[in-house]
Amino acid sequence: MTHNAIPESEKRRIGITKSLIRLSVGIESVADLLTDLGQALNSMYSKTR
């Protein structure tokens, strides 16, 4: 179920905020996932500076 189907009051109650990052991962190695996530976050951070 996607969070779009959940009423705003319920989202607040269970901690779903606009700044929440949802990750769906498969069988990749943890090191690869952390590297990819770090690169993505660094890219986002550098664009906001």
PDB file of N, CA, C and O in Angstrom, chain B, residues numbered from 101:
ATOM      1  N   MET B 101       0.851  -1.182   0.000  1.00  0.00           N
ATOM      2  CA  MET B 101       0.000   0.000   0.000  1.00  0.00           C
ATOM      3  C   MET B 101       0.893   1.241   0.000  1.00  0.00           C
ATOM      4  O   MET B 101       1.872   1.308   0.743  1.00  0.00           O
ATOM      5  N   THR B 102       0.564   2.180  -0.803  1.00  0.00           N
ATOM      6  CA  THR B 102       1.309   3.430  -0.828  1.00  0.00           C
ATOM      7  C   THR B 102       0.773   4.383   0.228  1.00  0.00           C
ATOM      8  O   THR B 102      -0.381   4.284   0.644  1.00  0.00           O
ATOM      9  N   HIS B 103       1.609   5.288   0.648  1.00  0.00           N
ATOM     10  CA  HIS B 103       1.198   6.247   1.674  1.00  0.00           C
ATOM     11  C   HIS B 103       0.179   7.256   1.155  1.00  0.00           C
ATOM     12  O   HIS B 103      -0.464   7.940   1.950  1.00  0.00           O
ATOM     13  N   ASN B 104       0.022   7.360  -0.146  1.00  0.00           N
ATOM     14  CA  ASN B 104      -0.953   8.311  -0.695  1.00  0.00           C
ATOM     15  C   ASN B 104      -2.385   7.954  -0.328  1.00  0.00           C
ATOM     16  O   ASN B 104      -3.252   8.827  -0.289  1.00  0.00           O
ATOM     17  N   ALA B 105      -2.637   6.687  -0.060  1.00  0.00           N
ATOM     18  CA  ALA B 105      -3.990   6.240   0.271  1.00  0.00           C
ATOM     19  C   ALA B 105      -4.330   6.432   1.746  1.00  0.00           C
ATOM     20  O   ALA B 105      -5.459   6.176   2.163  1.00  0.00           O
ATOM     21  N   ILE B 106      -3.357   6.882   2.534  1.00  0.00           N
ATOM     22  CA  ILE B 106      -3.561   7.030   3.977  1.00  0.00           C
ATOM     23  C   ILE B 106      -3.959   8.474   4.288  1.00  0.00           C
ATOM     24  O   ILE B 106      -3.307   9.401   3.807  1.00  0.00           O
ATOM     25  N   PRO B 107      -5.009   8.685   5.075  1.00  0.00           N
ATOM     26  CA  PRO B 107      -5.412  10.050   5.442  1.00  0.00           C
ATOM     27  C   PRO B 107      -4.284  10.781   6.189  1.00  0.00           C
ATOM     28  O   PRO B 107      -3.489  10.156   6.890  1.00  0.00           O
ATOM     29  N   GLU B 108      -4.227  12.099   6.031  1.00  0.00           N
ATOM     30  CA  GLU B 108      -3.180  12.915   6.657  1.00  0.00           C
ATOM     31  C   GLU B 108      -3.084  12.681   8.163  1.00  0.00           C
ATOM     32  O   GLU B 108      -1.983  12.582   8.705  1.00  0.00           O
ATOM     33  N   SER B 109      -4.224  12.594   8.840  1.00  0.00           N
ATOM     34  CA  SER B 109      -4.202  12.408  10.297  1.00  0.00           C
ATOM     35  C   SER B 109      -3.540  11.083  10.671  1.00  0.00           C
ATOM     36  O   SER B 109      -2.813  11.012  11.662  1.00  0.00           O
ATOM     37  N   GLU B 110      -3.784  10.053   9.897  1.00  0.00           N
ATOM     38  CA  GLU B 110      -3.169   8.743  10.155  1.00  0.00           C
ATOM     39  C   GLU B 110      -1.676   8.777   9.846  1.00  0.00           C
ATOM     40  O   GLU B 110      -0.878   8.180  10.568  1.00  0.00           O
ATOM     41  N   LYS B 111      -1.297   9.474   8.777  1.00  0.00           N
ATOM     42  CA  LYS B 111       0.125   9.606   8.446  1.00  0.00           C
ATOM     43  C   LYS B 111       0.876  10.262   9.597  1.00  0.00           C
ATOM     44  O   LYS B 111       1.949   9.803   9.989  1.00  0.00           O
ATOM     45  N   ARG B 112       0.309  11.333  10.135  1.00  0.00           N
ATOM     46  CA  ARG B 112       0.954  12.010  11.270  1.00  0.00           C
ATOM     47  C   ARG B 112       1.068  11.070  12.458  1.00  0.00           C
ATOM     48  O   ARG B 112       2.101  11.033  13.126  1.00  0.00           O
ATOM     49  N   ARG B 113       0.008  10.308  12.724  1.00  0.00           N
ATOM     50  CA  ARG B 113      -0.015   9.411  13.875  1.00  0.00           C
ATOM     51  C   ARG B 113       1.074   8.342  13.788  1.00  0.00           C
ATOM     52  O   ARG B 113       1.680   7.982  14.797  1.00  0.00           O
ATOM     53  N   ILE B 114       1.318   7.839  12.586  1.00  0.00           N
ATOM     54  CA  ILE B 114       2.300   6.766  12.441  1.00  0.00           C
ATOM     55  C   ILE B 114       3.678   7.260  11.991  1.00  0.00           C
ATOM     56  O   ILE B 114       4.572   6.453  11.737  1.00  0.00           O
ATOM     57  N   GLY B 115       3.850   8.570  11.892  1.00  0.00           N
ATOM     58  CA  GLY B 115       5.167   9.140  11.631  1.00  0.00           C
ATOM     59  C   GLY B 115       5.573   9.277  10.181  1.00  0.00           C
ATOM     60  O   GLY B 115       6.760   9.403   9.880  1.00  0.00           O
ATOM     61  N   ILE B 116       4.610   9.255   9.279  1.00  0.00           N
ATOM     62  CA  ILE B 116       4.922   9.469   7.865  1.00  0.00           C
ATOM     63  C   ILE B 116       4.887  10.971   7.608  1.00  0.00           C
ATOM     64  O   ILE B 116       3.829  11.597   7.672  1.00  0.00           O
ATOM     65  N   THR B 117       6.054  11.540   7.316  1.00  0.00           N
ATOM     66  CA  THR B 117       6.158  12.974   7.073  1.00  0.00           C
ATOM     67  C   THR B 117       6.609  13.222   5.636  1.00  0.00           C
ATOM     68  O   THR B 117       6.994  12.294   4.925  1.00  0.00           O
ATOM     69  N   LYS B 118       6.556  14.476   5.222  1.00  0.00           N
ATOM     70  CA  LYS B 118       6.991  14.825   3.871  1.00  0.00           C
ATOM     71  C   LYS B 118       8.492  14.627   3.695  1.00  0.00           C
ATOM     72  O   LYS B 118       8.971  14.516   2.567  1.00  0.00           O
ATOM     73  N   SER B 119       9.243  14.582   4.800  1.00  0.00           N
ATOM     74  CA  SER B 119      10.689  14.392   4.704  1.00  0.00           C
ATOM     75  C   SER B 119      11.112  12.930   4.845  1.00  0.00           C
ATOM     76  O   SER B 119      12.304  12.623   4.819  1.00  0.00           O
ATOM     77  N   LEU B 120      10.148  12.037   4.992  1.00  0.00           N
ATOM     78  CA  LEU B 120      10.446  10.614   5.117  1.00  0.00           C
ATOM     79  C   LEU B 120      11.005  10.079   3.804  1.00  0.00           C
ATOM     80  O   LEU B 120      10.481  10.369   2.729  1.00  0.00           O
ATOM     81  N   ILE B 121      12.056   9.308   3.903  1.00  0.00           N
ATOM     82  CA  ILE B 121      12.618   8.647   2.730  1.00  0.00           C
ATOM     83  C   ILE B 121      12.333   7.161   2.867  1.00  0.00           C
ATOM     84  O   ILE B 121      12.771   6.520   3.822  1.00  0.00           O
ATOM     85  N   ARG B 122      11.606   6.626   1.917  1.00  0.00           N
ATOM     86  CA  ARG B 122      11.253   5.203   1.937  1.00  0.00           C
ATOM     87  C   ARG B 122      12.179   4.457   0.987  1.00  0.00           C
ATOM     88  O   ARG B 122      12.324   4.830  -0.177  1.00  0.00           O
ATOM     89  N   LEU B 123      12.796   3.412   1.492  1.00  0.00           N
ATOM     90  CA  LEU B 123      13.700   2.615   0.675  1.00  0.00           C
ATOM     91  C   LEU B 123      13.110   1.232   0.456  1.00  0.00           C
ATOM     92  O   LEU B 123      12.642   0.585   1.392  1.00  0.00           O
ATOM     93  N   SER B 124      13.140   0.805  -0.757  1.00  0.00           N
ATOM     94  CA  SER B 124      12.742  -0.560  -1.089  1.00  0.00           C
ATOM     95  C   SER B 124      13.966  -1.214  -1.720  1.00  0.00           C
ATOM     96  O   SER B 124      14.394  -0.825  -2.807  1.00  0.00           O
ATOM     97  N   VAL B 125      14.522  -2.201  -1.042  1.00  0.00           N
ATOM     98  CA  VAL B 125      15.768  -2.804  -1.511  1.00  0.00           C
ATOM     99  C   VAL B 125      15.565  -4.286  -1.781  1.00  0.00           C
ATOM    100  O   VAL B 125      14.639  -4.917  -1.271  1.00  0.00           O
ATOM    101  N   GLY B 126      16.443  -4.806  -2.580  1.00  0.00           N
ATOM    102  CA  GLY B 126      16.374  -6.221  -2.929  1.00  0.00           C
ATOM    103  C   GLY B 126      17.544  -6.975  -2.341  1.00  0.00           C
ATOM    104  O   GLY B 126      17.790  -6.931  -1.136  1.00  0.00           O
ATOM    105  N   ILE B 127      18.261  -7.667  -3.206  1.00  0.00           N
ATOM    106  CA  ILE B 127      19.335  -8.531  -2.726  1.00  0.00           C
ATOM    107  C   ILE B 127      20.722  -7.926  -2.937  1.00  0.00           C
ATOM    108  O   ILE B 127      21.723  -8.640  -2.868  1.00  0.00           O
ATOM    109  N   GLU B 128      20.791  -6.632  -3.190  1.00  0.00           N
ATOM    110  CA  GLU B 128      22.079  -5.975  -3.360  1.00  0.00           C
ATOM    111  C   GLU B 128      22.886  -6.083  -2.068  1.00  0.00           C
ATOM    112  O   GLU B 128      22.333  -6.279  -0.985  1.00  0.00           O
ATOM    113  N   SER B 129      24.189  -5.953  -2.204  1.00  0.00           N
ATOM    114  CA  SER B 129      25.020  -5.992  -0.999  1.00  0.00           C
ATOM    115  C   SER B 129      24.794  -4.719  -0.190  1.00  0.00           C
ATOM    116  O   SER B 129      24.489  -3.660  -0.739  1.00  0.00           O
ATOM    117  N   VAL B 130      24.948  -4.844   1.108  1.00  0.00           N
ATOM    118  CA  VAL B 130      24.760  -3.697   2.000  1.00  0.00           C
ATOM    119  C   VAL B 130      25.735  -2.584   1.639  1.00  0.00           C
ATOM    120  O   VAL B 130      25.364  -1.410   1.638  1.00  0.00           O
ATOM    121  N   ALA B 131      26.967  -2.941   1.335  1.00  0.00           N
ATOM    122  CA  ALA B 131      27.972  -1.932   0.979  1.00  0.00           C
ATOM    123  C   ALA B 131      27.545  -1.150  -0.259  1.00  0.00           C
ATOM    124  O   ALA B 131      27.684   0.073  -0.294  1.00  0.00           O
ATOM    125  N   ASP B 132      27.029  -1.838  -1.273  1.00  0.00           N
ATOM    126  CA  ASP B 132      26.563  -1.158  -2.489  1.00  0.00           C
ATOM    127  C   ASP B 132      25.396  -0.227  -2.188  1.00  0.00           C
ATOM    128  O   ASP B 132      25.347   0.893  -2.696  1.00  0.00           O
ATOM    129  N   LEU B 133      24.463  -0.683  -1.368  1.00  0.00           N
ATOM    130  CA  LEU B 133      23.308   0.146  -1.015  1.00  0.00           C
ATOM    131  C   LEU B 133      23.747   1.398  -0.272  1.00  0.00           C
ATOM    132  O   LEU B 133      23.269   2.494  -0.565  1.00  0.00           O
ATOM    133  N   LEU B 134      24.657   1.242   0.690  1.00  0.00           N
ATOM    134  CA  LEU B 134      25.130   2.397   1.456  1.00  0.00           C
ATOM    135  C   LEU B 134      25.886   3.377   0.569  1.00  0.00           C
ATOM    136  O   LEU B 134      25.746   4.590   0.721  1.00  0.00           O
ATOM    137  N   THR B 135      26.682   2.860  -0.349  1.00  0.00           N
ATOM    138  CA  THR B 135      27.403   3.728  -1.284  1.00  0.00           C
ATOM    139  C   THR B 135      26.425   4.507  -2.154  1.00  0.00           C
ATOM    140  O   THR B 135      26.551   5.723  -2.298  1.00  0.00           O
ATOM    141  N   ASP B 136      25.455   3.811  -2.733  1.00  0.00           N
ATOM    142  CA  ASP B 136      24.462   4.467  -3.591  1.00  0.00           C
ATOM    143  C   ASP B 136      23.658   5.508  -2.822  1.00  0.00           C
ATOM    144  O   ASP B 136      23.433   6.612  -3.318  1.00  0.00           O
ATOM    145  N   LEU B 137      23.228   5.162  -1.620  1.00  0.00           N
ATOM    146  CA  LEU B 137      22.451   6.094  -0.806  1.00  0.00           C
ATOM    147  C   LEU B 137      23.291   7.313  -0.440  1.00  0.00           C
ATOM    148  O   LEU B 137      22.809   8.444  -0.503  1.00  0.00           O
ATOM    149  N   GLY B 138      24.532   7.087  -0.063  1.00  0.00           N
ATOM    150  CA  GLY B 138      25.426   8.200   0.264  1.00  0.00           C
ATOM    151  C   GLY B 138      25.627   9.136  -0.910  1.00  0.00           C
ATOM    152  O   GLY B 138      25.605  10.355  -0.745  1.00  0.00           O
ATOM    153  N   GLN B 139      25.823   8.579  -2.090  1.00  0.00           N
ATOM    154  CA  GLN B 139      25.996   9.403  -3.289  1.00  0.00           C
ATOM    155  C   GLN B 139      24.739  10.215  -3.586  1.00  0.00           C
ATOM    156  O   GLN B 139      24.826  11.393  -3.931  1.00  0.00           O
ATOM    157  N   ALA B 140      23.588   9.598  -3.453  1.00  0.00           N
ATOM    158  CA  ALA B 140      22.329  10.300  -3.724  1.00  0.00           C
ATOM    159  C   ALA B 140      22.111  11.436  -2.732  1.00  0.00           C
ATOM    160  O   ALA B 140      21.741  12.544  -3.120  1.00  0.00           O
ATOM    161  N   LEU B 141      22.342  11.158  -1.451  1.00  0.00           N
ATOM    162  CA  LEU B 141      22.147  12.201  -0.439  1.00  0.00           C
ATOM    163  C   LEU B 141      23.163  13.324  -0.604  1.00  0.00           C
ATOM    164  O   LEU B 141      22.815  14.494  -0.449  1.00  0.00           O
ATOM    165  N   ASN B 142      24.408  12.992  -0.912  1.00  0.00           N
ATOM    166  CA  ASN B 142      25.418  14.025  -1.145  1.00  0.00           C
ATOM    167  C   ASN B 142      25.054  14.889  -2.338  1.00  0.00           C
ATOM    168  O   ASN B 142      25.260  16.103  -2.315  1.00  0.00           O
ATOM    169  N   SER B 143      24.516  14.276  -3.377  1.00  0.00           N
ATOM    170  CA  SER B 143      24.096  15.026  -4.557  1.00  0.00           C
ATOM    171  C   SER B 143      22.964  15.992  -4.212  1.00  0.00           C
ATOM    172  O   SER B 143      22.968  17.147  -4.636  1.00  0.00           O
ATOM    173  N   MET B 144      21.999  15.504  -3.440  1.00  0.00           N
ATOM    174  CA  MET B 144      20.881  16.364  -3.025  1.00  0.00           C
ATOM    175  C   MET B 144      21.382  17.504  -2.147  1.00  0.00           C
ATOM    176  O   MET B 144      20.949  18.646  -2.305  1.00  0.00           O
ATOM    177  N   TYR B 145      22.289  17.202  -1.225  1.00  0.00           N
ATOM    178  CA  TYR B 145      22.806  18.213  -0.304  1.00  0.00           C
ATOM    179  C   TYR B 145      23.578  19.288  -1.060  1.00  0.00           C
ATOM    180  O   TYR B 145      23.436  20.477  -0.773  1.00  0.00           O
ATOM    181  N   SER B 146      24.396  18.873  -2.025  1.00  0.00           N
ATOM    182  CA  SER B 146      25.201  19.851  -2.753  1.00  0.00           C
ATOM    183  C   SER B 146      24.329  20.768  -3.612  1.00  0.00           C
ATOM    184  O   SER B 146      24.716  21.904  -3.886  1.00  0.00           O
ATOM    185  N   LYS B 147      23.169  20.293  -4.036  1.00  0.00           N
ATOM    186  CA  LYS B 147      22.272  21.121  -4.849  1.00  0.00           C
ATOM    187  C   LYS B 147      21.507  22.142  -4.009  1.00  0.00           C
ATOM    188  O   LYS B 147      20.977  23.114  -4.546  1.00  0.00           O
ATOM    189  N   THR B 148      21.446  21.925  -2.693  1.00  0.00           N
ATOM    190  CA  THR B 148      20.712  22.855  -1.831  1.00  0.00           C
ATOM    191  C   THR B 148      21.621  23.909  -1.230  1.00  0.00           C
ATOM    192  O   THR B 148      21.149  24.800  -0.524  1.00  0.00           O
ATOM    193  N   ARG B 149      22.891  23.826  -1.492  1.00  0.00           N
ATOM    194  CA  ARG B 149      23.841  24.779  -0.898  1.00  0.00           C
ATOM    195  C   ARG B 149      24.036  25.972  -1.771  1.00  0.00           C
ATOM    196  O   ARG B 149      24.801  26.872  -1.425  1.00  0.00           O
TER     197      ARG B 149
END
